[in-house]
Structures are given as structure tokens and as C-alpha cells.
Amino acid sequence: MANIKSQKKRIKTSAKRAERNKAVRSELKTRVKSATRAAGSDDAAAAAQLAQKRLDKAAAKRIIHKNQAARRKSRMMKSVNAAG
């Protein structure tokens, strides 16, 4: 454990941020998976749109890299379009 007060605070804030980012990343995986599974059905477009929105938002907040968001969207849409 750190002895310096500012470092103790840094450890706490880093842990909070990591927990929040972990939840967002988990949601991203779920959204992309549900959009891929919904491919070919009626709600495929809505699921894909929501997944894209979440990916863009995570990239804007720098939870994931913008190129990673673009890559994930590309792969997701490729599978959705192939099934639909």
C-alpha cells in the first residue's frame, strides 16, 4: 500500500474507473452478441443500431480505442448483413 496521500486517492479512483469500464465493456460484448444473434429477424436493425451507438459512445469516452470500435462495428455489420 502506498504511503503518500495522493497516491492512496489515485488507487481508489483507478479502482472505481476500472470497475465502471469493466461494466461498459461487458455491455458492449452483450450488445454485439445480441445484434449478431438477432440477424435475419425483425428486430435486427434496432439491435444493430443500439450496439453501434454503445460502441461509439465507449470510443468517445475512451473506454475502448476508436479503431477497435470501428473494427467491432464492421465485423458485426458484416455478420448481420450476411444473415439478413
N, C-alpha and C positions, 0 to 999 in steps of 0.2 A: 504494500500500500504506500502511496505517495505521502511525503511529509509536508509538501507545500500546499497551502490552502487553495490556490488557483488550480493546481493540478488535481486536487480532490474533486473540485467542482467540474473540471473538464471530464473526469472519468464518469461522473454522474450524468452529465449532459450527453456524452457519447453513448452511454448505455441506453438512454431514452431514445435518442435518434436511431440507434441500431434496431431497437425494438419496433419503432414506427416504420422504418424502412423495410424490415422483415415482413411486416404485415402487408405493406403495399406490394412487395414482390410476390408474396403468396397470392394476393388477389389477382395480380397480373396473370400468373400461371393459370388460375382458375378461370378467368375471363376468356383467355385464349383457348383453353381446352374446351370450354362450353361452346364457344363460337365454332370451333372445328367440328365438334360433335353435332351441332345443330345444322351443319352444312346440308343443303338439299331440302330442309324443311321450311315451313312458313316463316319462322322467327329467326332465320339465319342472318338476314340483313341487319336486324336490330341487335343481335348478339355480336356480330362482327363490328358494327358501329360503336357499340359500348366498349368493346375490347380495344378498338383503335383509340378511342377517347382516353381511356385509362392509361394506355401506353404513352400517348402524347403528354398527358399530364405528369406522369412519372419522369419522363425525359425532361420536361420543362423545369421540374423541381430537382433535377439532377440525382434522382434516386437510381435511375439507370442511364447509361450513355445514349445520346441521341441516335447514334448509329445502331446500337442494339435495339432500340425501339423501332427503327426503320426496318431492320432485318426481321424482327419478330412479326411486324405487320405484313411484310412481304410474304413470309412463309405462311402466315395464317390465311391471307387472302388467296394465295396460290391453292391451298387445300380447299378453301371454301368454294372458289370458282370451279375447281375441278369436279367437285361433288355436285354443284348446282348446275 
